[in-house]
Amino acid sequence: MLKLYSFEFDGRLGIEIPELQKDWGKYDKKTQEEILMKWENIRGNIPDRVRELEQEINRKQALLNNENDFKKSCELNREIAELASTINDLWLWFRSHGEVSAKIHL
């Protein structure tokens, strides 16, 4: 039987994210629970992933503080901004799918 959902690894985020083939409400309750169980396991790792990225930001900021080359400073700033953007996206995933989880358990 073909599943109408999957979890695909997102290299930028460093986690698997759900890929749903139809609207959430069109899945039967059993399938919703199956998806949520897997998602909650993944979702629980997001704070750890954020901490890893924050440590990387701190490392790059320390390098930036001692960098005298303007071009390298710009590159470090770009990398820090990208890491911060990734953290923001992870928190969006963490919050938005937590709401779905709460709704299904009502």
Backbone as CSV, one residue per row, in Angstrom:
resi,resn,N_x,N_y,N_z,CA_x,CA_y,CA_z,C_x,C_y,C_z
1,MET,0.847,-1.189,0.000,0.000,0.000,0.000,0.886,1.244,0.000
2,LEU,0.571,2.169,-0.859,1.318,3.415,-0.990,0.936,4.361,0.141
3,LYS,1.938,4.832,0.895,1.670,5.803,1.957,1.515,7.180,1.334
4,LEU,0.587,7.932,1.877,0.349,9.272,1.370,1.062,10.324,2.202
5,TYR,2.156,9.905,2.831,3.013,10.821,3.557,4.389,10.181,3.692
6,SER,5.358,11.017,3.985,6.701,10.532,4.265,7.403,11.571,5.133
7,PHE,8.565,11.210,5.613,9.411,12.139,6.340,10.728,12.197,5.591
8,GLU,11.089,13.387,5.137,12.286,13.578,4.332,13.314,14.385,5.124
9,PHE,14.572,13.950,5.056,15.632,14.664,5.763,15.916,15.984,5.069
10,ASP,15.905,17.062,5.840,16.245,18.390,5.352,17.653,18.709,5.845
11,GLY,18.607,18.742,4.932,20.001,18.949,5.300,20.258,20.280,5.986
12,ARG,19.545,21.305,5.582,19.719,22.623,6.195,19.242,22.610,7.637
13,LEU,18.078,22.041,7.877,17.521,22.001,9.229,18.172,20.926,10.083
14,GLY,18.637,19.863,9.445,19.256,18.769,10.176,18.253,17.831,10.825
15,ILE,17.015,17.849,10.346,15.960,16.967,10.852,15.119,16.468,9.679
16,GLU,14.339,15.429,9.952,13.355,14.980,8.970,12.110,15.847,9.133
17,ILE,11.506,16.195,8.016,10.269,16.960,8.069,9.175,16.195,7.327
18,PRO,7.932,16.366,7.781,6.833,15.630,7.137,6.534,16.157,5.742
19,GLU,6.274,15.229,4.861,5.850,15.534,3.498,4.477,14.893,3.328
20,LEU,3.435,15.697,3.461,2.065,15.189,3.358,1.571,15.353,1.930
21,GLN,0.925,14.317,1.418,0.433,14.326,0.045,-0.982,14.873,-0.073
22,LYS,-1.636,15.080,1.079,-2.981,15.657,1.058,-3.182,16.477,2.321
23,ASP,-4.281,17.201,2.392,-4.566,18.031,3.562,-4.701,17.165,4.801
24,TRP,-4.254,17.707,5.925,-4.241,16.988,7.193,-5.605,16.369,7.519
25,GLY,-6.670,17.122,7.371,-8.008,16.654,7.713,-8.508,15.499,6.857
26,LYS,-7.863,15.248,5.740,-8.273,14.160,4.851,-7.653,12.816,5.234
27,TYR,-6.716,12.833,6.187,-6.146,11.584,6.695,-7.074,11.012,7.756
28,ASP,-7.211,9.684,7.777,-8.026,9.077,8.828,-7.291,9.211,10.166
29,LYS,-8.036,9.046,11.246,-7.503,9.252,12.601,-6.279,8.372,12.873
30,LYS,-6.304,7.127,12.441,-5.186,6.208,12.667,-3.915,6.718,11.975
31,THR,-4.061,7.169,10.742,-2.907,7.686,10.004,-2.393,8.984,10.639
32,GLN,-3.311,9.849,11.064,-2.901,11.078,11.746,-2.080,10.748,12.992
33,GLU,-2.553,9.777,13.761,-1.827,9.390,14.981,-0.454,8.803,14.656
34,GLU,-0.383,8.037,13.585,0.891,7.448,13.141,1.885,8.551,12.758
35,ILE,1.398,9.527,11.993,2.238,10.655,11.587,2.685,11.440,12.817
36,LEU,1.743,11.715,13.709,2.067,12.500,14.897,3.066,11.805,15.808
37,MET,2.955,10.500,15.935,3.893,9.772,16.783,5.321,9.935,16.246
38,LYS,5.484,9.764,14.958,6.813,9.935,14.361,7.265,11.384,14.488
39,TRP,6.352,12.321,14.192,6.720,13.736,14.262,7.119,14.150,15.683
40,GLU,6.396,13.685,16.682,6.716,14.065,18.063,8.109,13.584,18.456
41,ASN,8.523,12.433,17.963,9.886,11.960,18.222,10.908,12.889,17.575
42,ILE,10.647,13.307,16.371,11.546,14.229,15.665,11.507,15.604,16.332
43,ARG,10.304,16.080,16.592,10.088,17.408,17.183,10.823,17.543,18.513
44,GLY,10.873,16.467,19.281,11.544,16.493,20.574,13.034,16.755,20.470
45,ASN,13.616,16.529,19.292,15.043,16.766,19.079,15.365,18.177,18.602
46,ILE,14.344,18.943,18.277,14.583,20.287,17.745,15.341,21.171,18.737
47,PRO,14.979,21.220,20.031,15.765,22.071,20.946,17.250,21.701,20.981
48,ASP,17.565,20.422,20.896,18.972,20.003,20.858,19.644,20.491,19.581
49,ARG,18.946,20.413,18.475,19.484,20.884,17.200,19.729,22.392,17.255
50,VAL,18.800,23.128,17.871,18.964,24.574,18.021,20.207,24.876,18.857
51,ARG,20.402,24.132,19.941,21.598,24.342,20.776,22.886,24.111,19.975
52,GLU,22.893,23.089,19.133,24.068,22.827,18.285,24.352,24.026,17.380
53,LEU,23.312,24.562,16.778,23.486,25.695,15.875,23.913,26.944,16.640
54,GLU,23.369,27.126,17.839,23.774,28.273,18.663,25.256,28.178,19.032
55,GLN,25.728,26.980,19.310,27.147,26.791,19.608,28.001,27.141,18.388
56,GLU,27.523,26.774,17.221,28.238,27.104,15.989,28.259,28.622,15.768
57,ILE,27.135,29.282,16.052,27.092,30.745,15.954,28.111,31.357,16.911
58,ASN,28.142,30.879,18.143,29.088,31.409,19.131,30.533,31.226,18.671
59,ARG,30.814,30.071,18.077,32.161,29.803,17.569,32.520,30.788,16.453
60,LYS,31.573,31.005,15.549,31.826,31.924,14.437,31.927,33.371,14.919
61,GLN,31.140,33.731,15.936,31.243,35.086,16.481,32.601,35.312,17.138
62,ALA,33.124,34.293,17.792,34.457,34.407,18.392,35.509,34.610,17.296
63,LEU,35.366,33.885,16.193,36.282,34.077,15.065,36.151,35.488,14.493
64,LEU,34.899,35.942,14.392,34.629,37.268,13.844,35.268,38.361,14.708
65,ASN,35.225,38.191,16.002,35.804,39.182,16.916,37.304,39.366,16.695
66,ASN,37.971,38.353,16.190,39.418,38.414,15.988,39.811,38.512,14.514
67,GLU,38.827,38.685,13.649,39.101,38.707,12.208,39.384,40.129,11.733
68,ASN,40.505,40.306,11.055,40.885,41.621,10.528,40.627,41.751,9.032
69,ASP,40.444,40.633,8.360,40.195,40.647,6.919,38.715,40.929,6.655
70,PHE,38.448,42.043,5.941,37.059,42.461,5.709,36.257,41.404,4.963
71,LYS,36.847,40.822,3.939,36.136,39.813,3.142,35.771,38.598,4.000
72,LYS,36.703,38.161,4.828,36.437,37.022,5.712,35.382,37.395,6.759
73,SER,35.418,38.638,7.240,34.412,39.098,8.204,33.009,39.052,7.593
74,CYS,32.922,39.478,6.346,31.621,39.439,5.653,31.127,38.004,5.505
75,GLU,32.036,37.107,5.180,31.677,35.695,5.035,31.188,35.118,6.363
76,LEU,31.889,35.422,7.445,31.467,34.943,8.768,30.097,35.509,9.139
77,ASN,29.874,36.787,8.846,28.564,37.395,9.118,27.464,36.705,8.328
78,ARG,27.743,36.366,7.067,26.747,35.671,6.239,26.439,34.290,6.820
79,GLU,27.474,33.579,7.245,27.292,32.250,7.834,26.495,32.331,9.136
80,ILE,26.771,33.333,9.949,26.034,33.520,11.197,24.565,33.811,10.904
81,ALA,24.316,34.667,9.917,22.932,34.988,9.544,22.193,33.754,9.044
82,GLU,22.863,32.910,8.273,22.233,31.683,7.771,21.903,30.728,8.913
83,LEU,22.817,30.603,9.868,22.551,29.750,11.034,21.376,30.284,11.842
84,ALA,21.325,31.606,12.013,20.212,32.216,12.748,18.887,31.987,12.017
85,SER,18.913,32.057,10.698,17.721,31.792,9.896,17.264,30.340,10.065
86,THR,18.208,29.436,10.101,17.891,28.019,10.299,17.251,27.804,11.665
87,ILE,17.797,28.446,12.690,17.208,28.343,14.032,15.775,28.852,14.017
88,ASN,15.544,29.981,13.372,14.190,30.525,13.282,13.245,29.528,12.618
89,ASP,13.680,28.926,11.524,12.837,27.948,10.831,12.564,26.720,11.695
90,LEU,13.567,26.281,12.447,13.352,25.143,13.349,12.295,25.467,14.395
91,TRP,12.356,26.667,14.974,11.343,27.040,15.968,9.964,27.139,15.334
92,LEU,9.890,27.589,14.088,8.588,27.619,13.405,8.026,26.205,13.252
93,TRP,8.869,25.266,12.849,8.435,23.869,12.743,8.003,23.352,14.107
94,PHE,8.776,23.661,15.123,8.494,23.178,16.474,7.129,23.676,16.943
95,ARG,6.836,24.950,16.736,5.586,25.543,17.216,4.388,25.164,16.364
96,SER,4.513,25.261,15.060,3.352,25.046,14.198,2.845,23.620,14.278
97,HIS,3.733,22.662,14.334,3.291,21.276,14.353,2.908,20.835,15.761
98,GLY,3.298,21.587,16.763,2.816,21.326,18.107,1.337,21.639,18.219
99,GLU,0.896,22.675,17.494,-0.518,23.023,17.470,-1.346,21.915,16.821
100,VAL,-0.842,21.340,15.757,-1.550,20.229,15.103,-1.675,19.066,16.079
101,SER,-0.605,18.776,16.781,-0.599,17.689,17.744,-1.630,17.906,18.832
102,ALA,-1.708,19.134,19.336,-2.678,19.439,20.391,-4.110,19.286,19.876
103,LYS,-4.367,19.711,18.665,-5.710,19.622,18.101,-6.167,18.182,17.921
104,ILE,-5.265,17.316,17.492,-5.645,15.934,17.226,-5.967,15.183,18.508
105,HIS,-5.365,15.600,19.614,-5.591,14.899,20.877,-6.828,15.393,21.624
106,LEU,-7.511,16.397,21.091,-8.718,16.897,21.753,-9.891,15.986,21.548
